[in-house]
């Protein structure tokens, strides 16, 4: 499947298993013991990605 996606024969797709914060300030303001804590993540948990 990786070879097909690399060759452009198939679309690579998936979901994020974590959130990506929008800035370093969001990382510093988040709490370590609370999952998915950032107020406005750049990409939220389980965001669909496709290339």
Beta strands, then each sheet from edge to edge (+ up, - down):
strand 1: 13-15
strand 2: 48-50
sheet 1: 1+ 2-
end
